[in-house]
Amino acid sequence: MPEGPELHLASQFVNEACRALVFGGCVEKSSVSRNPEVPFESSAYRISASARGKELRLILSPLPGAQPPQEPLALVFRFGMSGSFQLVPREELPRHAHLRFYTAPPGLRLALCFVDIRRFGRWDLGGKWQPGRGPCVLQEYQQFRENVLRNLADKAFDRPICEALLDQRFFNGIGNYLRAEILYR
């Protein structure tokens, strides 16, 4: 299951791969996905990403003069068991590409795809981080540290450390494999 570091790397991948690309048209959702439609269409927009714990925020920002005029749209992704982003030629879409963003002509016809074989991944419109999650261990270390120290009296810390490490209020982005690595070291 993708955890904090994988989502951080995914956001870096999206930012680096899409830095020079201009996307256009509608956002396309697969017919089998149970996630919401993404009501966004623009003749020219850019995509950027940021990660926080086990979530990744994608921002679709229309370029000046793009039609129809609209505000940027943010989506928050949770990758589930097998979610990832891939940038592929438009004619070679992965089988489980459940959300697709196409580049605008001229130039290479590419698609940025959210690929999720098991379909446990989700996306939500609005761009708000999930409430109740603590600061990100990777991006907000000082706030993370203060949050843990401030809440040491919480009953979550009365449990065995292997259980406490999975509490996303304090250890946002930590999951089973990171917990095992932390305890091993």
Secondary structure, DSSP 8 states (H G I E B T S, - for coil): ---HHHHHHHHHHHHHHHTT--EEEE-EE-TT--S-----EEEEEEEEEEEETTEEEEEEEE-TT-SS----EEEEEE-TTT-EEEEEEGGG--TTEEEEEEB-SSS--EEEEEE-SSS--EEEET----TT---BTTT-HHHHHHHHHHTTTSGGGGS-HHHHTT-TTTSBT--HHHHHHHHH-
